[in-house]
Amino acid sequence: MNIAFIPVRCGSKSIPFKNIKDFCGKPLVYWNLLALENSKNIDKVYVATDCKEIKEVVESFEFKKVKVYDRDAKNANDTASTESVMLEFIDKNSFDDNDLFLLVQATSPLTQTKDFDEALEKLRVEKADSLLTCVRTKRFYWNEDGTPLNYDYQNRPRRQDFDGMLMENGAFYINSIKNIKKDKNRLSAKIAIYEMEEFTSVEIDEEDDWIIKEQLMKKHILKYKKQDIKIKLFLSDVDGTLTDAGMYYGENGEEFKKFNTHDGKGFELLRLSGIKTGIITSENTKIVTNRAKKMKVDYLYQGLEYKGKLDIAKEICKKENISLDEVAYIGDDVNCKELLESVGLKACPNNALDEIKNIPYIIKLSKNGGNGAVREFIEYILE
């Protein structure tokens, strides 16, 4: 069995509550948990924390492999070592000595699923006892006595001809339960090295690290970059997305909905760009029919008595001869979840339910439903 272990605690003097601070739209600890959840080789994931707030955030992700371990206070203070909480956790669980233990650092959010899988394979192929992650740095290092450490300054090499040095990046470590109990260390005996991309070299310890890491995350890791996706169909929910989710009634029982004119203009811009549009909503009202007619949408599905939103989207895709990967959808509530999880590009208003905001790779917009969120998503696509 392969066990992943992420130690996180409340205390952080440089960045308060950094492990659950918003990083590229999600709490920092989310990114490693997502990568581990998607790994074909990781069986269980434990987050060791002394913090109620962190525990609540982690549990809100609803990842199937992830459990929270309540670490002892004595191993959560500023002087406690990571090995101390590792040993505490192992001692309190009945793992097999041959199980592999992955120590994963939340401060390295750029670690991807492939990194975990490839590292485990390298450990097996090299028949090593343990493994650590490194990046290759092509910097020139010197000793304090003025002597060069890793090059000959009289024959200064060009960067492309310089092998550089391997530097520990702290992303994760692998060892067996048996070795950790025996050596009381994250590394033992024959050590293998898994080399990661250079952009993973920065760990988040200070505010400047945070700023740099977010930009690197957006450039190198985040899925669904604009240039990678070709959207041919745009679909939207209604209540809470095209509207503010309010229900308005007149004195005589008339029902009203509040739409946003900027969203309507967005549909026009999509049409001019050759992108088909559609509305899928569980309710069936003439208000929506009139709004859809004014916006000249190509597809309008209301009621959905016998079919879910995903089934409707598949029907439209079949008519248009496209795949779900070529569909963009915006929704805010649980009845949108299945479709959001299936399309190529997904977004939700800022006031969507947490269950929707936690869908992997969803774009969490800055505006609320009915207040321009749909237009914000459309502009993202058209850029």
Sequence and secondary structure as in RCSB ss.txt:
>XXXX:A:sequence
MNIAFIPVRCGSKSIPFKNIKDFCGKPLVYWNLLALENSKNIDKVYVATDCKEIKEVVESFEFKKVKVYDRDAKN
ANDTASTESVMLEFIDKNSFDDNDLFLLVQATSPLTQTKDFDEALEKLRVEKADSLLTCVRTKRFYWNEDGTPLN
YDYQNRPRRQDFDGMLMENGAFYINSIKNIKKDKNRLSAKIAIYEMEEFTSVEIDEEDDWIIKEQLMKKHILKYK
KQDIKIKLFLSDVDGTLTDAGMYYGENGEEFKKFNTHDGKGFELLRLSGIKTGIITSENTKIVTNRAKKMKVDYL
YQGLEYKGKLDIAKEICKKENISLDEVAYIGDDVNCKELLESVGLKACPNNALDEIKNIPYIIKLSKNGGNGAVR
EFIEYILE
>XXXX:A:secstr
 EEEEEE  S  SSSTTGGGSEETTEEHHHHHHHHHHT SS  EEEEEES HHHHHHHHHT  SSEEEEE  GGG
SSTT  HHHHHHHHHHTS   TT EEEEE TT TT  HHHHHHHHHHHHHTT SEEEEEEEE    B TTS BSS
S GGG   GGG   EEEEEEEEEEEEHHHHHHH SS  SSEEEEEE GGG     SHHHHHHHHHHHHHHT S  
GGG    EEEE  TTTTB S  EE TTS EE  B HHHHHHHHHHHHTT EEEEEESS  HHHHHHHHHHT SEE
EE  SS  HHHHHHHHHHHHT  GGGEEEE  SGGGHHHHTTSSEEEE TTS HHHHTSTT EE SS TTTTHHH
HHHHHHH 
